[in-house]
Amino acid sequence: MEWIIGESPTDLLSVSTGNSIDHGSRYTERQQFDAKRRLLDLVNKGVEASLVQLLETGLLHADPHPGNLRYTSTGQIGFLDFGLLCQMEKKHQYAMLASIVHMVNGDWESLVRALIEMDVVRLGTNIRRVTMVSYLVLSTLKFQFIAVS
C-alpha cells in the first residue's frame, strides 16, 4: 500500500463547471478547461482500467466511486480502498463483456440471457418481464446519455 495524492473526480467536476470547491474561489477559463481535460482523461483511464480488471485479471475493485479514485499530477489514475474486491469466474467475465455489448446495441433479450449466465437473474424468473424492464430503464438512460453528450 502507498499514499496517493491526487484530485478527486468530484473536485475536477466542480472546477470544470466553475463551481467553487471552497465556496469562495472563482476559476479562470483556463483552469476550467484544464480540469475538464483531466476529468475526461481520468474517465478514459478508469474505463480502460476497469476493462483490464474485467477481461485480463478477473480481479475487480468492487467500489470505484468518486471518493475512491484520484487523478495524479503525472496523469495516472489511483484506486483507493481495496476493502471490496471481486474475483470473477471466466464465464462471468465473458457474460459481463457480452452484457456491455448488448446494452450498447439495445439487445435487451440477449442482455437478460447474459445476466442469467452471470447468475444475476435466476432461472425461473419471468424473463419477458425482466427484458421489458431492462428495455424501459436502460433505453431511457441510453437516450439521456446520448442527449447529454
N, CA, C and O atoms as a GROMACS GRO file, in nm:
protein
  596
    1MET      N    1   0.084  -0.118   0.000
    1MET     CA    2   0.000   0.000   0.000
    1MET      C    3   0.088   0.124   0.000
    1MET      O    4   0.199   0.124   0.054
    2GLU      N    5   0.036   0.228  -0.061
    2GLU     CA    6   0.110   0.354  -0.064
    2GLU      C    7   0.012   0.470  -0.056
    2GLU      O    8  -0.108   0.454  -0.082
    3TRP      N    9   0.063   0.586  -0.020
    3TRP     CA   10  -0.017   0.707  -0.013
    3TRP      C   11  -0.027   0.766  -0.153
    3TRP      O   12   0.075   0.785  -0.220
    4ILE      N   13  -0.149   0.795  -0.197
    4ILE     CA   14  -0.168   0.852  -0.331
    4ILE      C   15  -0.224   0.993  -0.316
    4ILE      O   16  -0.326   1.014  -0.252
    5ILE      N   17  -0.155   1.087  -0.377
    5ILE     CA   18  -0.200   1.226  -0.378
    5ILE      C   19  -0.255   1.256  -0.516
    5ILE      O   20  -0.191   1.227  -0.617
    6GLY      N   21  -0.374   1.313  -0.518
    6GLY     CA   22  -0.433   1.348  -0.646
    6GLY      C   23  -0.568   1.415  -0.628
    6GLY      O   24  -0.616   1.434  -0.516
    7GLU      N   25  -0.626   1.451  -0.740
    7GLU     CA   26  -0.754   1.521  -0.739
    7GLU      C   27  -0.868   1.420  -0.748
    7GLU      O   28  -0.859   1.320  -0.820
    8SER      N   29  -0.974   1.447  -0.676
    8SER     CA   30  -1.091   1.359  -0.684
    8SER      C   31  -1.174   1.397  -0.806
    8SER      O   32  -1.172   1.513  -0.849
    9PRO      N   33  -1.247   1.302  -0.862
    9PRO     CA   34  -1.335   1.334  -0.975
    9PRO      C   35  -1.438   1.441  -0.939
    9PRO      O   36  -1.474   1.523  -1.024
   10THR      N   37  -1.484   1.441  -0.816
   10THR     CA   38  -1.584   1.540  -0.772
   10THR      C   39  -1.525   1.680  -0.778
   10THR      O   40  -1.590   1.774  -0.824
   11ASP      N   41  -1.401   1.695  -0.730
   11ASP     CA   42  -1.336   1.827  -0.734
   11ASP      C   43  -1.310   1.870  -0.879
   11ASP      O   44  -1.330   1.986  -0.914
   12LEU      N   45  -1.264   1.777  -0.962
   12LEU     CA   46  -1.240   1.810  -1.104
   12LEU      C   47  -1.368   1.854  -1.172
   12LEU      O   48  -1.368   1.949  -1.250
   13LEU      N   49  -1.478   1.786  -1.142
   13LEU     CA   50  -1.607   1.824  -1.200
   13LEU      C   51  -1.649   1.962  -1.153
   13LEU      O   52  -1.697   2.043  -1.232
   14SER      N   53  -1.631   1.990  -1.026
   14SER     CA   54  -1.667   2.122  -0.972
   14SER      C   55  -1.588   2.233  -1.040
   14SER      O   56  -1.645   2.334  -1.081
   15VAL      N   57  -1.458   2.214  -1.051
   15VAL     CA   58  -1.374   2.318  -1.114
   15VAL      C   59  -1.409   2.331  -1.261
   15VAL      O   60  -1.419   2.443  -1.312
   16SER      N   61  -1.429   2.220  -1.331
   16SER     CA   62  -1.457   2.225  -1.475
   16SER      C   63  -1.589   2.295  -1.506
   16SER      O   64  -1.605   2.352  -1.614
   17THR      N   65  -1.683   2.291  -1.413
   17THR     CA   66  -1.812   2.358  -1.434
   17THR      C   67  -1.816   2.496  -1.370
   17THR      O   68  -1.918   2.566  -1.378
   18GLY      N   69  -1.705   2.537  -1.308
   18GLY     CA   70  -1.698   2.671  -1.249
   18GLY      C   71  -1.757   2.679  -1.110
   18GLY      O   72  -1.769   2.788  -1.055
   19ASN      N   73  -1.794   2.565  -1.052
   19ASN     CA   74  -1.847   2.565  -0.915
   19ASN      C   75  -1.731   2.562  -0.817
   19ASN      O   76  -1.638   2.483  -0.831
   20SER      N   77  -1.737   2.649  -0.719
   20SER     CA   78  -1.629   2.663  -0.622
   20SER      C   79  -1.625   2.543  -0.528
   20SER      O   80  -1.728   2.500  -0.475
   21ILE      N   81  -1.506   2.489  -0.508
   21ILE     CA   82  -1.488   2.378  -0.414
   21ILE      C   83  -1.498   2.430  -0.271
   21ILE      O   84  -1.558   2.366  -0.185
   22ASP      N   85  -1.438   2.548  -0.246
   22ASP     CA   86  -1.434   2.602  -0.109
   22ASP      C   87  -1.531   2.719  -0.091
   22ASP      O   88  -1.517   2.797   0.003
   23HIS      N   89  -1.628   2.733  -0.179
   23HIS     CA   90  -1.732   2.834  -0.171
   23HIS      C   91  -1.679   2.977  -0.167
   23HIS      O   92  -1.737   3.063  -0.101
   24GLY      N   93  -1.570   3.003  -0.236
   24GLY     CA   94  -1.518   3.139  -0.239
   24GLY      C   95  -1.433   3.165  -0.362
   24GLY      O   96  -1.421   3.279  -0.407
   25SER      N   97  -1.374   3.061  -0.416
   25SER     CA   98  -1.283   3.078  -0.529
   25SER      C   99  -1.360   3.090  -0.660
   25SER      O  100  -1.467   3.032  -0.677
   26ARG      N  101  -1.303   3.165  -0.750
   26ARG     CA  102  -1.351   3.171  -0.887
   26ARG      C  103  -1.243   3.110  -0.973
   26ARG      O  104  -1.124   3.125  -0.944
   27TYR      N  105  -1.282   3.041  -1.078
   27TYR     CA  106  -1.185   2.974  -1.164
   27TYR      C  107  -1.180   3.041  -1.300
   27TYR      O  108  -1.283   3.080  -1.355
   28THR      N  109  -1.060   3.053  -1.352
   28THR     CA  110  -1.044   3.111  -1.485
   28THR      C  111  -1.090   3.009  -1.589
   28THR      O  112  -1.106   2.891  -1.559
   29GLU      N  113  -1.111   3.056  -1.711
   29GLU     CA  114  -1.149   2.965  -1.819
   29GLU      C  115  -1.042   2.860  -1.840
   29GLU      O  116  -1.072   2.744  -1.868
   30ARG      N  117  -0.916   2.900  -1.825
   30ARG     CA  118  -0.805   2.806  -1.842
   30ARG      C  119  -0.810   2.696  -1.736
   30ARG      O  120  -0.790   2.578  -1.767
   31GLN      N  121  -0.835   2.735  -1.610
   31GLN     CA  122  -0.845   2.636  -1.502
   31GLN      C  123  -0.961   2.540  -1.527
   31GLN      O  124  -0.950   2.420  -1.504
   32GLN      N  125  -1.073   2.595  -1.574
   32GLN     CA  126  -1.189   2.511  -1.603
   32GLN      C  127  -1.158   2.414  -1.717
   32GLN      O  128  -1.192   2.296  -1.710
   33PHE      N  129  -1.094   2.465  -1.822
   33PHE     CA  130  -1.058   2.381  -1.936
   33PHE      C  131  -0.963   2.270  -1.894
   33PHE      O  132  -0.982   2.154  -1.931
   34ASP      N  133  -0.860   2.304  -1.817
   34ASP     CA  134  -0.763   2.205  -1.771
   34ASP      C  135  -0.829   2.100  -1.682
   34ASP      O  136  -0.797   1.981  -1.692
   35ALA      N  137  -0.919   2.143  -1.595
   35ALA     CA  138  -0.989   2.048  -1.507
   35ALA      C  139  -1.077   1.954  -1.590
   35ALA      O  140  -1.084   1.835  -1.562
   36LYS      N  141  -1.143   2.007  -1.693
   36LYS     CA  142  -1.226   1.924  -1.779
   36LYS      C  143  -1.139   1.822  -1.854
   36LYS      O  144  -1.178   1.706  -1.869
   37ARG      N  145  -1.023   1.866  -1.902
   37ARG     CA  146  -0.932   1.775  -1.972
   37ARG      C  147  -0.885   1.664  -1.879
   37ARG      O  148  -0.880   1.547  -1.918
   38ARG      N  149  -0.849   1.699  -1.756
   38ARG     CA  150  -0.805   1.598  -1.659
   38ARG      C  151  -0.918   1.502  -1.623
   38ARG      O  152  -0.897   1.382  -1.609
   39LEU      N  153  -1.038   1.556  -1.609
   39LEU     CA  154  -1.154   1.472  -1.576
   39LEU      C  155  -1.183   1.372  -1.688
   39LEU      O  156  -1.208   1.255  -1.662
   40LEU      N  157  -1.179   1.418  -1.812
   40LEU     CA  158  -1.202   1.328  -1.925
   40LEU      C  159  -1.093   1.223  -1.935
   40LEU      O  160  -1.121   1.107  -1.967
   41ASP      N  161  -0.968   1.261  -1.906
   41ASP     CA  162  -0.860   1.165  -1.907
   41ASP      C  163  -0.879   1.062  -1.796
   41ASP      O  164  -0.856   0.944  -1.817
   42LEU      N  165  -0.922   1.107  -1.679
   42LEU     CA  166  -0.950   1.015  -1.568
   42LEU      C  167  -1.060   0.916  -1.607
   42LEU      O  168  -1.048   0.797  -1.579
   43VAL      N  169  -1.166   0.965  -1.670
   43VAL     CA  170  -1.275   0.876  -1.712
   43VAL      C  171  -1.225   0.774  -1.814
   43VAL      O  172  -1.254   0.656  -1.802
   44ASN      N  173  -1.150   0.820  -1.914
   44ASN     CA  174  -1.096   0.727  -2.015
   44ASN      C  175  -1.007   0.621  -1.951
   44ASN      O  176  -1.017   0.503  -1.983
   45LYS      N  177  -0.919   0.664  -1.860
   45LYS     CA  178  -0.829   0.569  -1.795
   45LYS      C  179  -0.906   0.478  -1.699
   45LYS      O  180  -0.869   0.362  -1.681
   46GLY      N  181  -1.010   0.531  -1.638
   46GLY     CA  182  -1.092   0.449  -1.548
   46GLY      C  183  -1.165   0.339  -1.624
   46GLY      O  184  -1.173   0.225  -1.578
   47VAL      N  185  -1.218   0.373  -1.741
   47VAL     CA  186  -1.284   0.272  -1.824
   47VAL      C  187  -1.182   0.167  -1.868
   47VAL      O  188  -1.210   0.047  -1.862
   48GLU      N  189  -1.066   0.213  -1.913
   48GLU     CA  190  -0.962   0.119  -1.957
   48GLU      C  191  -0.918   0.029  -1.841
   48GLU      O  192  -0.904  -0.092  -1.860
   49ALA      N  193  -0.896   0.086  -1.724
   49ALA     CA  194  -0.855   0.007  -1.608
   49ALA      C  195  -0.962  -0.094  -1.570
   49ALA      O  196  -0.931  -0.208  -1.534
   50SER      N  197  -1.087  -0.053  -1.577
   50SER     CA  198  -1.197  -0.145  -1.544
   50SER      C  199  -1.205  -0.260  -1.642
   50SER      O  200  -1.230  -0.374  -1.604
   51LEU      N  201  -1.183  -0.231  -1.770
   51LEU     CA  202  -1.185  -0.337  -1.871
   51LEU      C  203  -1.068  -0.433  -1.853
   51LEU      O  204  -1.082  -0.553  -1.872
   52VAL      N  205  -0.951  -0.379  -1.816
   52VAL     CA  206  -0.836  -0.467  -1.789
   52VAL      C  207  -0.867  -0.556  -1.670
   52VAL      O  208  -0.840  -0.676  -1.673
   53GLN      N  209  -0.925  -0.497  -1.565
   53GLN     CA  210  -0.962  -0.576  -1.448
   53GLN      C  211  -1.062  -0.685  -1.487
   53GLN      O  212  -1.049  -0.800  -1.445
   54LEU      N  213  -1.159  -0.648  -1.565
   54LEU     CA  214  -1.264  -0.742  -1.603
   54LEU      C  215  -1.214  -0.849  -1.698
   54LEU      O  216  -1.239  -0.968  -1.676
   55LEU      N  217  -1.144  -0.809  -1.803
   55LEU     CA  218  -1.110  -0.902  -1.911
   55LEU      C  219  -0.977  -0.973  -1.894
   55LEU      O  220  -0.962  -1.088  -1.937
   56GLU      N  221  -0.879  -0.909  -1.831
   56GLU     CA  222  -0.747  -0.970  -1.822
   56GLU      C  223  -0.723  -1.037  -1.687
   56GLU      O  224  -0.685  -1.154  -1.680
   57THR      N  225  -0.745  -0.963  -1.580
   57THR     CA  226  -0.710  -1.018  -1.448
   57THR      C  227  -0.827  -1.092  -1.383
   57THR      O  228  -0.807  -1.188  -1.309
   58GLY      N  229  -0.949  -1.047  -1.410
   58GLY     CA  230  -1.065  -1.106  -1.343
   58GLY      C  231  -1.080  -1.060  -1.199
   58GLY      O  232  -1.172  -1.103  -1.130
   59LEU      N  233  -0.990  -0.974  -1.154
   59LEU     CA  234  -0.995  -0.920  -1.018
   59LEU      C  235  -1.036  -0.774  -1.028
   59LEU      O  236  -0.964  -0.691  -1.083
   60LEU      N  237  -1.154  -0.742  -0.972
   60LEU     CA  238  -1.209  -0.608  -0.987
   60LEU      C  239  -1.215  -0.534  -0.854
   60LEU      O  240  -1.246  -0.592  -0.750
   61HIS      N  241  -1.184  -0.406  -0.860
   61HIS     CA  242  -1.211  -0.316  -0.748
   61HIS      C  243  -1.364  -0.301  -0.747
   61HIS      O  244  -1.422  -0.252  -0.843
   62ALA      N  245  -1.427  -0.343  -0.638
   62ALA     CA  246  -1.573  -0.352  -0.637
   62ALA      C  247  -1.641  -0.228  -0.579
   62ALA      O  248  -1.761  -0.231  -0.552
   63ASP      N  249  -1.566  -0.119  -0.558
   63ASP     CA  250  -1.625   0.002  -0.500
   63ASP      C  251  -1.561   0.128  -0.560
   63ASP      O  252  -1.510   0.212  -0.487
   64PRO      N  253  -1.564   0.142  -0.695
   64PRO     CA  254  -1.492   0.253  -0.758
   64PRO      C  255  -1.574   0.383  -0.768
   64PRO      O  256  -1.591   0.438  -0.877
   65HIS      N  257  -1.625   0.432  -0.656
   65HIS     CA  258  -1.699   0.559  -0.656
   65HIS      C  259  -1.598   0.676  -0.653
   65HIS      O  260  -1.480   0.654  -0.627
   66PRO      N  261  -1.644   0.799  -0.678
   66PRO     CA  262  -1.551   0.914  -0.687
   66PRO      C  263  -1.461   0.932  -0.565
   66PRO      O  264  -1.348   0.980  -0.579
   67GLY      N  265  -1.506   0.894  -0.448
   67GLY     CA  266  -1.423   0.907  -0.329
   67GLY      C  267  -1.306   0.809  -0.327
   67GLY      O  268  -1.211   0.828  -0.252
   68ASN      N  269  -1.314   0.705  -0.409
   68ASN     CA  270  -1.209   0.604  -0.414
   68ASN      C  271  -1.121   0.615  -0.538
   68ASN      O  272  -1.047   0.522  -0.570
   69LEU      N  273  -1.128   0.727  -0.606
   69LEU     CA  274  -1.047   0.749  -0.726
   69LEU      C  275  -0.970   0.880  -0.711
   69LEU      O  276  -1.019   0.976  -0.652
   70ARG      N  277  -0.849   0.882  -0.765
   70ARG     CA  278  -0.770   1.005  -0.769
   70ARG      C  279  -0.701   1.015  -0.904
   70ARG      O  280  -0.664   0.915  -0.965
   71TYR      N  281  -0.685   1.140  -0.949
   71TYR     CA  282  -0.610   1.168  -1.072
   71TYR      C  283  -0.481   1.235  -1.028
   71TYR      O  284  -0.484   1.344  -0.972
   72THR      N  285  -0.368   1.170  -1.052
   72THR     CA  286  -0.240   1.219  -1.001
   72THR      C  287  -0.182   1.327  -1.092
   72THR      O  288  -0.226   1.346  -1.206
   73SER      N  289  -0.082   1.396  -1.040
   73SER     CA  290  -0.017   1.503  -1.116
   73SER      C  291   0.060   1.448  -1.237
   73SER      O  292   0.093   1.522  -1.329
   74THR      N  293   0.087   1.316  -1.236
   74THR     CA  294   0.156   1.254  -1.350
   74THR      C  295   0.057   1.196  -1.451
   74THR      O  296   0.097   1.129  -1.547
   75GLY      N  297  -0.074   1.222  -1.430
   75GLY     CA  298  -0.175   1.176  -1.525
   75GLY      C  299  -0.214   1.030  -1.508
   75GLY      O  300  -0.267   0.968  -1.601
   76GLN      N  301  -0.190   0.975  -1.390
   76GLN     CA  302  -0.230   0.837  -1.364
   76GLN      C  303  -0.356   0.836  -1.279
   76GLN      O  304  -0.387   0.932  -1.209
   77ILE      N  305  -0.429   0.724  -1.287
   77ILE     CA  306  -0.547   0.708  -1.203
   77ILE      C  307  -0.507   0.624  -1.082
   77ILE      O  308  -0.437   0.523  -1.095
   78GLY      N  309  -0.552   0.667  -0.967
   78GLY     CA  310  -0.523   0.592  -0.845
   78GLY      C  311  -0.653   0.539  -0.787
   78GLY      O  312  -0.749   0.614  -0.770
   79PHE      N  313  -0.655   0.411  -0.758
   79PHE     CA  314  -0.769   0.350  -0.691
   79PHE      C  315  -0.738   0.343  -0.542
   79PHE      O  316  -0.628   0.303  -0.503
   80LEU      N  317  -0.834   0.381  -0.459
   80LEU     CA  318  -0.819   0.378  -0.314
   80LEU      C  319  -0.914   0.274  -0.256
   80LEU      O  320  -1.012   0.234  -0.320
   81ASP      N  321  -0.886   0.232  -0.136
   81ASP     CA  322  -0.975   0.147  -0.056
   81ASP      C  323  -1.008   0.016  -0.125
   81ASP      O  324  -1.111   0.003  -0.192
   82PHE      N  325  -0.921  -0.080  -0.108
   82PHE     CA  326  -0.941  -0.212  -0.167
   82PHE      C  327  -1.012  -0.307  -0.070
   82PHE      O  328  -0.985  -0.427  -0.070
   83GLY      N  329  -1.102  -0.251   0.012
   83GLY     CA  330  -1.179  -0.333   0.105
   83GLY      C  331  -1.278  -0.424   0.035
   83GLY      O  332  -1.314  -0.529   0.088
   84LEU      N  333  -1.322  -0.386  -0.084
   84LEU     CA  334  -1.415  -0.469  -0.162
   84LEU      C  335  -1.350  -0.506  -0.294
   84LEU      O  336  -1.326  -0.420  -0.379
   85LEU      N  337  -1.322  -0.633  -0.310
   85LEU     CA  338  -1.268  -0.685  -0.435
   85LEU      C  339  -1.357  -0.798  -0.481
   85LEU      O  340  -1.426  -0.862  -0.401
   86CYS      N  341  -1.356  -0.822  -0.609
   86CYS     CA  342  -1.436  -0.929  -0.667
   86CYS      C  343  -1.349  -1.010  -0.762
   86CYS      O  344  -1.288  -0.955  -0.854
   87GLN      N  345  -1.342  -1.140  -0.739
   87GLN     CA  346  -1.273  -1.230  -0.831
   87GLN      C  347  -1.378  -1.290  -0.923
   87GLN      O  348  -1.465  -1.365  -0.879
   88MET      N  349  -1.368  -1.258  -1.051
   88MET     CA  350  -1.467  -1.303  -1.149
   88MET      C  351  -1.428  -1.440  -1.205
   88MET      O  352  -1.312  -1.464  -1.238
   89GLU      N  353  -1.526  -1.528  -1.216
   89GLU     CA  354  -1.505  -1.653  -1.288
   89GLU      C  355  -1.502  -1.619  -1.437
   89GLU      O  356  -1.562  -1.521  -1.480
   90LYS      N  357  -1.432  -1.702  -1.515
   90LYS     CA  358  -1.422  -1.677  -1.660
   90LYS      C  359  -1.559  -1.666  -1.725
   90LYS      O  360  -1.580  -1.576  -1.806
   91LYS      N  361  -1.652  -1.755  -1.690
   91LYS     CA  362  -1.785  -1.749  -1.752
   91LYS      C  363  -1.854  -1.617  -1.721
   91LYS      O  364  -1.930  -1.565  -1.803
   92HIS      N  365  -1.829  -1.563  -1.601
   92HIS     CA  366  -1.889  -1.435  -1.564
   92HIS      C  367  -1.820  -1.320  -1.637
   92HIS      O  368  -1.884  -1.221  -1.674
   93GLN      N  369  -1.687  -1.332  -1.657
   93GLN     CA  370  -1.615  -1.230  -1.732
   93GLN      C  371  -1.672  -1.218  -1.873
   93GLN      O  372  -1.699  -1.107  -1.920
   94TYR      N  373  -1.690  -1.331  -1.940
   94TYR     CA  374  -1.744  -1.329  -2.076
   94TYR      C  375  -1.888  -1.277  -2.079
   94TYR      O  376  -1.926  -1.201  -2.168
   95ALA      N  377  -1.967  -1.318  -1.981
   95ALA     CA  378  -2.106  -1.272  -1.975
   95ALA      C  379  -2.113  -1.122  -1.948
   95ALA      O  380  -2.199  -1.053  -2.003
   96MET      N  381  -2.022  -1.071  -1.865
   96MET     CA  382  -2.018  -0.927  -1.836
   96MET      C  383  -1.981  -0.849  -1.962
   96MET      O  384  -2.043  -0.747  -1.992
   97LEU      N  385  -1.882  -0.896  -2.034
   97LEU     CA  386  -1.844  -0.832  -2.160
   97LEU      C  387  -1.961  -0.835  -2.258
   97LEU      O  388  -1.990  -0.734  -2.323
   98ALA      N  389  -2.026  -0.950  -2.268
   98ALA     CA  390  -2.141  -0.962  -2.358
   98ALA      C  391  -2.252  -0.866  -2.316
   98ALA      O  392  -2.318  -0.807  -2.401
   99SER      N  393  -2.274  -0.851  -2.186
   99SER     CA  394  -2.381  -0.762  -2.140
   99SER      C  395  -2.354  -0.617  -2.179
   99SER      O  396  -2.446  -0.543  -2.212
  100ILE      N  397  -2.227  -0.576  -2.175
  100ILE     CA  398  -2.192  -0.440  -2.217
  100ILE      C  399  -2.224  -0.422  -2.364
  100ILE      O  400  -2.283  -0.321  -2.404
  101VAL      N  401  -2.186  -0.519  -2.446
  101VAL     CA  402  -2.215  -0.513  -2.590
  101VAL      C  403  -2.365  -0.509  -2.614
  101VAL      O  404  -2.413  -0.431  -2.697
  102HIS      N  405  -2.440  -0.591  -2.541
  102HIS     CA  406  -2.586  -0.596  -2.560
  102HIS      C  407  -2.651  -0.463  -2.519
  102HIS      O  408  -2.747  -0.419  -2.583
  103MET      N  409  -2.601  -0.399  -2.412
  103MET     CA  410  -2.657  -0.269  -2.372
  103MET      C  411  -2.631  -0.164  -2.478
  103MET      O  412  -2.720  -0.087  -2.514
  104VAL      N  413  -2.508  -0.162  -2.530
  104VAL     CA  414  -2.474  -0.064  -2.634
  104VAL      C  415  -2.561  -0.085  -2.757
  104VAL      O  416  -2.606   0.011  -2.819
  105ASN      N  417  -2.586  -0.211  -2.792
  105ASN     CA  418  -2.665  -0.244  -2.911
  105ASN      C  419  -2.816  -0.241  -2.886
  105ASN      O  420  -2.893  -0.253  -2.981
  106GLY      N  421  -2.858  -0.224  -2.762
  106GLY     CA  422  -3.000  -0.224  -2.731
  106GLY      C  423  -3.065  -0.361  -2.748
  106GLY      O  424  -3.184  -0.370  -2.775
  107ASP      N  425  -2.987  -0.468  -2.733
  107ASP     CA  426  -3.036  -0.605  -2.746
  107ASP      C  427  -3.073  -0.656  -2.608
  107ASP      O  428  -2.994  -0.723  -2.542
  108TRP      N  429  -3.195  -0.623  -2.564
  108TRP     CA  430  -3.237  -0.646  -2.427
  108TRP      C  431  -3.255  -0.795  -2.396
  108TRP      O  432  -3.225  -0.838  -2.285
  109GLU      N  433  -3.303  -0.873  -2.492
  109GLU     CA  434  -3.319  -1.017  -2.468
  109GLU      C  435  -3.184  -1.083  -2.445
  109GLU      O  436  -3.169  -1.164  -2.354
  110SER      N  437  -3.085  -1.048  -2.527
  110SER     CA  438  -2.951  -1.105  -2.509
  110SER      C  439  -2.888  -1.056  -2.379
  110SER      O  440  -2.812  -1.129  -2.315
  111LEU      N  441  -2.919  -0.934  -2.340
  111LEU     CA  442  -2.870  -0.882  -2.213
  111LEU      C  443  -2.921  -0.968  -2.098
  111LEU      O  444  -2.846  -1.005  -2.009
  112VAL      N  445  -3.050  -0.999  -2.102
  112VAL     CA  446  -3.108  -1.080  -1.995
  112VAL      C  447  -3.046  -1.220  -1.994
  112VAL      O  448  -3.022  -1.276  -1.887
  113ARG      N  449  -3.019  -1.277  -2.111
  113ARG     CA  450  -2.952  -1.408  -2.117
  113ARG      C  451  -2.812  -1.399  -2.053
  113ARG      O  452  -2.770  -1.490  -1.982
  114ALA      N  453  -2.742  -1.289  -2.081
  114ALA     CA  454  -2.609  -1.270  -2.020
  114ALA      C  455  -2.622  -1.255  -1.868
  114ALA      O  456  -2.538  -1.306  -1.794
  115LEU      N  457  -2.726  -1.186  -1.822
  115LEU     CA  458  -2.748  -1.171  -1.678
  115LEU      C  459  -2.777  -1.307  -1.613
  115LEU      O  460  -2.738  -1.331  -1.499
  116ILE      N  461  -2.844  -1.394  -1.686
  116ILE     CA  462  -2.867  -1.530  -1.636
  116ILE      C  463  -2.734  -1.604  -1.626
  116ILE      O  464  -2.708  -1.674  -1.527
  117GLU      N  465  -2.649  -1.589  -1.728
  117GLU     CA  466  -2.517  -1.655  -1.726
  117GLU      C  467  -2.430  -1.605  -1.611
  117GLU      O  468  -2.346  -1.678  -1.560
  118MET      N  469  -2.451  -1.478  -1.570
  118MET     CA  470  -2.374  -1.421  -1.459
  118MET      C  471  -2.438  -1.454  -1.324
  118MET      O  472  -2.387  -1.414  -1.220
  119ASP      N  473  -2.548  -1.526  -1.326
  119ASP     CA  474  -2.622  -1.561  -1.204
  119ASP      C  475  -2.684  -1.438  -1.137
  119ASP      O  476  -2.709  -1.440  -1.017
  120VAL      N  477  -2.708  -1.333  -1.215
  120VAL     CA  478  -2.774  -1.214  -1.163
  120VAL      C  479  -2.926  -1.235  -1.167
  120VAL      O  480  -2.997  -1.200  -1.073
  121VAL      N  481  -2.973  -1.293  -1.276
  121VAL     CA  482  -3.114  -1.329  -1.291
  121VAL      C  483  -3.122  -1.480  -1.276
  121VAL      O  484  -3.053  -1.555  -1.346
  122ARG      N  485  -3.207  -1.524  -1.186
  122ARG     CA  486  -3.218  -1.668  -1.159
  122ARG      C  487  -3.309  -1.736  -1.259
  122ARG      O  488  -3.405  -1.677  -1.309
  123LEU      N  489  -3.277  -1.861  -1.285
  123LEU     CA  490  -3.365  -1.942  -1.368
  123LEU      C  491  -3.501  -1.949  -1.300
  123LEU      O  492  -3.511  -1.956  -1.178
  124GLY      N  493  -3.606  -1.947  -1.381
  124GLY     CA  494  -3.741  -1.948  -1.327
  124GLY      C  495  -3.800  -1.808  -1.315
  124GLY      O  496  -3.920  -1.793  -1.291
  125THR      N  497  -3.717  -1.706  -1.331
  125THR     CA  498  -3.764  -1.568  -1.327
  125THR      C  499  -3.841  -1.539  -1.455
  125THR      O  500  -3.810  -1.594  -1.560
  126ASN      N  501  -3.940  -1.452  -1.446
  126ASN     CA  502  -4.019  -1.413  -1.564
  126ASN      C  503  -3.928  -1.332  -1.656
  126ASN      O  504  -3.909  -1.211  -1.637
  127ILE      N  505  -3.872  -1.399  -1.757
  127ILE     CA  506  -3.773  -1.339  -1.847
  127ILE      C  507  -3.834  -1.226  -1.929
  127ILE      O  508  -3.769  -1.124  -1.952
  128ARG      N  509  -3.958  -1.242  -1.973
  128ARG     CA  510  -4.024  -1.134  -2.050
  128ARG      C  511  -4.032  -1.007  -1.968
  128ARG      O  512  -4.007  -0.898  -2.019
  129ARG      N  513  -4.066  -1.021  -1.841
  129ARG     CA  514  -4.078  -0.903  -1.754
  129ARG      C  515  -3.942  -0.836  -1.733
  129ARG      O  516  -3.931  -0.714  -1.741
  130VAL      N  517  -3.838  -0.916  -1.707
  130VAL     CA  518  -3.705  -0.860  -1.688
  130VAL      C  519  -3.657  -0.792  -1.816
  130VAL      O  520  -3.596  -0.686  -1.811
  131THR      N  521  -3.685  -0.853  -1.931
  131THR     CA  522  -3.648  -0.793  -2.059
  131THR      C  523  -3.718  -0.660  -2.079
  131THR      O  524  -3.656  -0.562  -2.121
  132MET      N  525  -3.848  -0.656  -2.049
  132MET     CA  526  -3.925  -0.532  -2.067
  132MET      C  527  -3.875  -0.422  -1.973
  132MET      O  528  -3.860  -0.307  -2.014
  133VAL      N  529  -3.849  -0.457  -1.848
  133VAL     CA  530  -3.799  -0.358  -1.752
  133VAL      C  531  -3.661  -0.310  -1.795
  133VAL      O  532  -3.631  -0.191  -1.787
  134SER      N  533  -3.576  -0.402  -1.841
  134SER     CA  534  -3.442  -0.364  -1.890
  134SER      C  535  -3.455  -0.265  -2.005
  134SER      O  536  -3.385  -0.164  -2.009
  135TYR      N  537  -3.544  -0.294  -2.096
  135TYR     CA  538  -3.567  -0.203  -2.210
  135TYR      C  539  -3.613  -0.066  -2.161
  135TYR      O  540  -3.558   0.036  -2.200
  136LEU      N  541  -3.715  -0.065  -2.076
  136LEU     CA  542  -3.772   0.063  -2.030
  136LEU      C  543  -3.668   0.147  -1.956
  136LEU      O  544  -3.658   0.267  -1.980
  137VAL      N  545  -3.593   0.087  -1.867
  137VAL     CA  546  -3.497   0.162  -1.786
  137VAL      C  547  -3.372   0.197  -1.866
  137VAL      O  548  -3.331   0.313  -1.870
  138LEU      N  549  -3.311   0.097  -1.928
  138LEU     CA  550  -3.181   0.119  -1.992
  138LEU      C  551  -3.191   0.197  -2.122
  138LEU      O  552  -3.099   0.273  -2.154
  139SER      N  553  -3.297   0.180  -2.198
  139SER     CA  554  -3.309   0.259  -2.321
  139SER      C  555  -3.330   0.406  -2.287
  139SER      O  556  -3.285   0.494  -2.361
  140THR      N  557  -3.399   0.433  -2.178
  140THR     CA  558  -3.417   0.572  -2.133
  140THR      C  559  -3.283   0.631  -2.091
  140THR      O  560  -3.250   0.744  -2.128
  141LEU      N  561  -3.205   0.555  -2.015
  141LEU     CA  562  -3.072   0.602  -1.973
  141LEU      C  563  -2.981   0.623  -2.093
  141LEU      O  564  -2.908   0.721  -2.100
  142LYS      N  565  -2.986   0.530  -2.187
  142LYS     CA  566  -2.903   0.541  -2.307
  142LYS      C  567  -2.940   0.668  -2.384
  142LYS      O  568  -2.852   0.740  -2.431
  143PHE      N  569  -3.070   0.696  -2.396
  143PHE     CA  570  -3.114   0.817  -2.466
  143PHE      C  571  -3.068   0.940  -2.392
  143PHE      O  572  -3.022   1.036  -2.454
  144GLN      N  573  -3.079   0.941  -2.259
  144GLN     CA  574  -3.036   1.057  -2.181
  144GLN      C  575  -2.887   1.079  -2.196
  144GLN      O  576  -2.842   1.193  -2.207
  145PHE      N  577  -2.808   0.971  -2.196
  145PHE     CA  578  -2.663   0.982  -2.211
  145PHE      C  579  -2.628   1.042  -2.346
  145PHE      O  580  -2.543   1.130  -2.356
  146ILE      N  581  -2.693   0.994  -2.451
  146ILE     CA  582  -2.667   1.045  -2.587
  146ILE      C  583  -2.706   1.192  -2.595
  146ILE      O  584  -2.635   1.271  -2.657
  147ALA      N  585  -2.817   1.230  -2.533
  147ALA     CA  586  -2.863   1.367  -2.538
  147ALA      C  587  -2.766   1.460  -2.465
  147ALA      O  588  -2.744   1.573  -2.509
  148VAL      N  589  -2.706   1.414  -2.354
  148VAL     CA  590  -2.613   1.494  -2.277
  148VAL      C  591  -2.480   1.506  -2.349
  148VAL      O  592  -2.420   1.614  -2.351
  149SER      N  593  -2.431   1.395  -2.409
  149SER     CA  594  -2.303   1.402  -2.476
  149SER      C  595  -2.320   1.472  -2.607
  149SER      O  596  -2.223   1.489  -2.681
   0.00000   0.00000   0.00000
